[in-house]
Amino acid sequence: MKFLSIINFSNKNSLNKSNEKYFTATHLKSGNSVQALQVEIKKTTHKTSYINAEYADIHTHQGVIEGGDIKVKYLKGGKICANTVNIDFMENGVIEANYIHIKKIGSRNRLIGADIIEIDKIDGAKNTITLKPIFDVEKYNAVSTLYEKIMFYKKEFEKTQKMVYSKRLEVENKLLDAQGCRAKIKLIRAEGKIPDSELLVKVREFDILSKSYQQLTNMTESLKTHIDIATAEFKAYLEEGEFVYSQKVICNSTWKDGNKITFSLPKCDLSYHPLNNENAAEIYLWYNCELLLDANGEFEIKINKKE
């Protein structure tokens, strides 16, 4: 990956090692900045120090690192922005990376990942863990619009089906009486007499009921057609846009109270607070591509428990 722009330190101790391929030191002192292909700090970096490296291996880090693949034994209040980050232990630290692996995490840390965040052991609380999936906004908006349209049609279809069922029972219950009324009206008219108004009203009410039932039946057929057309377009967008979300938080131990996991989405954020001793091994984002009505929106947080 390309180097990020180096921070301009005014401190006279700034090292300006921009031409170095490999830089190694025991300590990186206050205000020192280093830019090199590979950096090794055998002991500590100061909280005002800065490193820009494609590869970095540091014992205790308190400053800022930007780069590619970063390895730190102890992240103590420092910040890392990189592609992949591997940490033995951290507290009060900030990491922004595509892939993050932490052996043991203390308290008051902030993790922001684009792909996988894996933690071997949770040892503290007040940690905020955020996953930010990368969206093609234009394609997502198109799919999301279709999703909302389909779910609207499905809800209307379900509601109309219930009305059809109720109306059909009403028609069936009144059918024999209506047929009897029609037969009496026909017989009375055959005798040259005027049918009783009550008989005429019953038949008229049944005809209105039957017409209403037929309209509801036609509506369900129309809604079904709308659902089928929109669903076909929706699935075509999914295949074309490769809407697969593999981002997840992996925890190889039980959780502690006071930690928060958030998936940052275009329309909203979804958060989860693991319980104390919860064995949530994988916390991931699920997209309702099956268009299930009982789902809580387009996205949900799902949990895989440890066996």
C-alpha positions as CSV (number, residue, x, y, z in Angstrom):
1,M,0.0,0.0,0.0
2,K,1.2,3.6,-0.5
3,F,2.5,5.6,2.3
4,L,0.1,8.1,3.9
5,S,1.2,11.7,4.1
6,I,3.7,12.2,6.8
7,I,2.8,14.6,9.7
8,N,4.9,17.7,9.7
9,F,6.6,17.9,13.1
10,S,8.2,21.1,14.1
11,N,10.2,19.6,17.0
12,K,13.9,19.8,16.5
13,N,14.3,16.2,17.3
14,S,12.3,15.1,14.2
15,L,14.4,12.4,12.4
16,N,13.0,12.8,8.8
17,K,14.1,9.3,7.8
18,S,12.0,9.4,4.5
19,N,14.8,7.8,2.4
20,E,15.4,4.8,4.7
21,K,14.3,1.4,3.7
22,Y,14.8,0.0,7.1
23,F,14.8,1.9,10.4
24,T,15.6,0.4,13.8
25,A,15.9,2.0,17.2
26,T,15.5,1.1,20.9
27,H,13.2,4.1,21.6
28,L,11.4,6.7,19.5
29,K,11.6,9.9,21.6
30,S,9.2,12.9,22.0
31,G,8.4,14.6,18.7
32,N,10.5,12.1,16.5
33,S,9.0,11.1,13.2
34,V,10.1,8.2,10.9
35,Q,9.1,7.2,7.4
36,A,10.6,4.0,6.1
37,L,9.7,0.8,4.4
38,Q,10.3,-1.3,7.5
39,V,10.5,0.0,11.1
40,E,11.5,-1.8,14.3
41,I,11.3,-0.2,17.7
42,K,12.7,-2.6,20.3
43,K,11.3,-0.8,23.4
44,T,9.0,2.3,23.4
45,T,7.6,5.1,21.2
46,H,6.7,8.4,22.8
47,K,3.1,9.6,22.7
48,T,4.1,12.5,20.5
49,S,6.1,10.3,18.0
50,Y,5.0,9.4,14.5
51,I,5.8,6.4,12.2
52,N,4.9,5.9,8.6
53,A,5.9,2.4,7.5
54,E,4.8,-0.4,5.2
55,Y,5.9,-2.8,7.9
56,A,6.4,-2.0,11.6
57,D,7.3,-4.2,14.6
58,I,7.1,-2.3,17.9
59,H,7.3,-3.4,21.5
60,T,5.4,-0.7,23.3
61,H,3.6,2.0,21.3
62,Q,2.1,5.2,22.6
63,G,2.3,7.5,19.5
64,V,0.8,7.4,16.0
65,I,1.5,4.8,13.3
66,E,0.2,4.9,9.7
67,G,1.1,2.1,7.3
68,G,0.5,-1.4,6.0
69,D,1.2,-4.3,8.2
70,I,1.7,-3.4,11.9
71,K,2.7,-5.5,14.8
72,V,2.8,-4.2,18.4
73,K,3.3,-6.1,21.6
74,Y,1.7,-3.5,23.9
75,L,-0.4,-0.6,22.5
76,K,-0.6,1.8,25.4
77,G,-2.8,4.8,24.5
78,G,-1.4,5.0,21.0
79,K,-3.1,5.1,17.6
80,I,-2.7,2.9,14.5
81,C,-4.1,3.4,11.0
82,A,-3.1,0.5,8.8
83,N,-4.1,-2.3,6.5
84,T,-3.5,-5.2,9.0
85,V,-2.8,-4.8,12.7
86,N,-1.7,-7.5,15.2
87,I,-1.6,-6.6,18.9
88,D,-0.6,-8.7,21.9
89,F,-2.2,-6.5,24.4
90,M,-3.8,-3.0,24.3
91,E,-5.5,-0.5,26.6
92,N,-6.7,3.1,25.9
93,G,-5.7,2.6,22.3
94,V,-7.2,3.4,18.9
95,I,-7.0,1.2,15.8
96,E,-8.4,1.8,12.4
97,A,-7.6,-1.0,9.9
98,N,-9.1,-3.5,7.5
99,Y,-8.1,-6.5,9.5
100,I,-7.4,-6.4,13.3
101,H,-6.2,-9.3,15.5
102,I,-5.7,-8.7,19.2
103,K,-4.6,-11.4,21.6
104,K,-5.8,-9.7,24.8
105,I,-7.7,-6.5,25.1
106,G,-8.0,-4.3,28.2
107,S,-10.3,-1.4,28.7
108,R,-11.3,1.9,27.0
109,N,-10.1,1.0,23.5
110,R,-11.6,2.0,20.2
111,L,-11.4,-0.4,17.2
112,I,-12.6,0.5,13.7
113,G,-12.4,-2.2,11.1
114,A,-13.6,-2.6,7.5
115,D,-13.4,-6.5,7.4
116,I,-12.5,-8.7,10.3
117,I,-11.8,-7.9,14.0
118,E,-10.6,-10.9,16.0
119,I,-10.0,-10.9,19.7
120,D,-8.6,-13.9,21.6
121,K,-9.5,-12.7,25.1
122,I,-11.6,-9.9,26.5
123,D,-10.0,-8.7,29.7
124,G,-11.7,-5.3,30.1
125,A,-14.7,-3.0,29.5
126,K,-15.7,0.3,27.8
127,N,-14.4,-0.9,24.5
128,T,-16.1,0.3,21.3
129,I,-15.8,-2.0,18.3
130,T,-17.1,-0.6,15.0
131,L,-17.2,-2.4,11.6
132,K,-17.7,-0.2,8.6
133,P,-18.6,-2.3,5.5
134,I,-17.7,-0.7,2.2
135,F,-20.8,0.0,0.1
136,D,-21.2,1.0,-3.5
137,V,-23.7,3.7,-2.6
138,E,-25.3,4.0,-6.0
139,K,-26.0,0.2,-6.2
140,Y,-27.0,0.0,-2.6
141,N,-29.5,2.8,-3.0
142,A,-31.0,1.0,-6.0
143,V,-31.2,-2.3,-4.1
144,S,-32.5,-0.6,-1.0
145,T,-35.3,1.1,-3.0
146,L,-36.3,-2.2,-4.5
147,Y,-36.2,-3.9,-1.1
148,E,-38.5,-1.3,0.5
149,K,-40.9,-1.7,-2.5
150,I,-41.0,-5.4,-2.2
151,M,-41.5,-5.4,1.6
152,F,-44.4,-2.9,1.1
153,Y,-46.0,-5.1,-1.5
154,K,-45.5,-8.2,0.7
155,K,-47.0,-6.6,3.7
156,E,-50.0,-5.4,1.6
157,F,-50.3,-8.8,0.1
158,E,-50.3,-10.5,3.5
159,K,-52.9,-8.0,4.8
160,T,-55.1,-8.4,1.7
161,Q,-54.9,-12.2,1.9
162,K,-56.3,-12.1,5.4
163,M,-59.1,-9.8,4.2
164,V,-59.8,-12.2,1.3
165,Y,-60.0,-15.2,3.7
166,S,-62.3,-13.3,6.0
167,K,-64.5,-12.1,3.1
168,R,-64.6,-15.6,1.6
169,L,-66.0,-17.1,4.8
170,E,-68.6,-14.3,4.9
171,V,-69.6,-15.1,1.3
172,E,-69.8,-18.8,2.0
173,N,-71.9,-18.3,5.1
174,K,-74.4,-16.1,3.2
175,L,-74.4,-18.0,-0.1
176,L,-77.2,-20.5,0.7
177,D,-79.4,-17.7,2.1
178,A,-78.8,-15.6,-0.9
179,Q,-79.6,-18.5,-3.3
180,G,-82.8,-19.1,-1.4
181,C,-83.8,-15.4,-1.7
182,R,-83.1,-15.4,-5.4
183,A,-85.3,-18.5,-5.9
184,K,-88.1,-16.9,-3.9
185,I,-87.8,-13.7,-5.9
186,K,-87.9,-15.6,-9.1
187,L,-91.0,-17.6,-8.0
188,I,-92.8,-14.5,-6.8
189,R,-92.1,-12.6,-10.1
190,A,-93.3,-15.7,-12.0
191,E,-96.6,-15.3,-10.3
192,G,-96.8,-11.7,-11.4
193,K,-96.2,-10.3,-7.9
194,I,-93.7,-7.8,-6.4
195,P,-91.0,-9.5,-4.2
196,D,-90.7,-8.4,-0.7
197,S,-88.1,-5.6,-0.2
198,E,-86.3,-7.6,2.5
199,L,-85.6,-10.3,-0.1
200,L,-84.3,-7.8,-2.6
201,V,-82.1,-6.1,0.1
202,K,-80.5,-9.4,1.1
203,V,-79.7,-10.3,-2.5
204,R,-78.3,-6.8,-3.2
205,E,-76.1,-7.0,0.0
206,F,-74.8,-10.4,-1.1
207,D,-74.0,-9.1,-4.6
208,I,-72.0,-6.2,-3.0
209,L,-70.2,-8.6,-0.7
210,S,-69.3,-10.9,-3.7
211,K,-68.1,-7.9,-5.7
212,S,-65.9,-6.8,-2.8
213,Y,-64.5,-10.4,-2.4
214,Q,-63.6,-10.4,-6.2
215,Q,-61.9,-7.0,-5.9
216,L,-59.8,-8.2,-3.0
217,T,-58.9,-11.4,-5.0
218,N,-57.9,-9.3,-8.0
219,M,-55.8,-7.1,-5.7
220,T,-53.9,-10.1,-4.3
221,E,-53.1,-11.2,-7.9
222,S,-51.9,-7.7,-8.8
223,L,-49.8,-7.5,-5.7
224,K,-48.3,-10.9,-6.4
225,T,-47.4,-9.8,-9.9
226,H,-45.7,-6.6,-8.5
227,I,-43.8,-8.7,-6.0
228,D,-42.6,-11.1,-8.7
229,I,-41.4,-8.3,-11.0
230,A,-39.6,-6.3,-8.2
231,T,-38.1,-9.5,-6.8
232,A,-36.6,-10.5,-10.1
233,E,-35.0,-7.1,-10.5
234,F,-33.8,-7.2,-6.9
235,K,-32.1,-10.5,-7.3
236,A,-30.5,-9.3,-10.5
237,Y,-29.0,-6.3,-8.6
238,L,-27.8,-8.6,-5.9
239,E,-26.0,-10.9,-8.3
240,E,-24.5,-8.0,-10.2
241,G,-23.5,-6.0,-7.1
242,E,-22.2,-9.0,-5.2
243,F,-24.0,-8.0,-2.0
244,V,-22.2,-10.3,0.4
245,Y,-21.2,-9.0,3.8
246,S,-18.5,-11.0,5.4
247,Q,-17.5,-8.4,8.1
248,K,-17.6,-9.8,11.6
249,V,-16.2,-9.6,15.1
250,I,-14.7,-12.9,16.3
251,C,-14.2,-13.5,20.0
252,N,-12.3,-16.6,21.1
253,S,-13.3,-16.1,24.8
254,T,-16.5,-15.2,26.7
255,W,-17.4,-11.5,26.8
256,K,-17.5,-9.1,29.7
257,D,-20.1,-6.5,30.4
258,G,-19.7,-2.9,29.2
259,N,-18.4,-3.5,25.6
260,K,-20.2,-2.3,22.5
261,I,-20.2,-3.5,18.9
262,T,-21.6,-1.4,16.1
263,F,-22.1,-1.9,12.4
264,S,-22.0,1.4,10.6
265,L,-24.5,1.3,7.7
266,P,-25.6,3.9,5.1
267,K,-29.1,4.4,6.7
268,C,-28.5,3.6,10.3
269,D,-26.1,2.0,12.8
270,L,-26.8,-1.3,14.4
271,S,-25.3,-2.0,17.8
272,Y,-25.0,-5.0,20.1
273,H,-23.9,-5.1,23.8
274,P,-22.6,-8.6,24.7
275,L,-23.6,-9.8,28.1
276,N,-21.2,-10.9,30.8
277,N,-19.8,-14.4,30.1
278,E,-21.7,-14.5,26.8
279,N,-20.1,-17.0,24.4
280,A,-20.8,-15.0,21.2
281,A,-18.0,-16.4,19.1
282,E,-19.0,-14.5,15.9
283,I,-21.0,-11.3,15.7
284,Y,-21.8,-10.5,12.1
285,L,-24.1,-8.6,9.7
286,W,-26.9,-10.4,8.0
287,Y,-28.6,-9.0,4.9
288,N,-32.3,-10.0,4.4
289,C,-31.8,-11.1,0.8
290,E,-34.5,-13.8,1.4
291,L,-37.0,-10.9,1.9
292,L,-38.4,-12.4,5.1
293,L,-41.2,-10.4,6.5
294,D,-40.3,-11.3,10.1
295,A,-36.9,-9.7,9.7
296,N,-36.2,-6.4,11.5
297,G,-35.3,-4.4,8.4
298,E,-32.7,-4.9,5.6
299,F,-29.9,-5.7,8.0
300,E,-29.7,-7.5,11.3
301,I,-26.9,-8.4,13.7
302,K,-26.6,-12.2,14.1
303,I,-24.7,-14.2,16.6
304,N,-22.9,-17.5,16.3
305,K,-22.5,-19.1,19.7
306,K,-19.4,-21.1,20.6
307,E,-20.1,-24.8,20.7
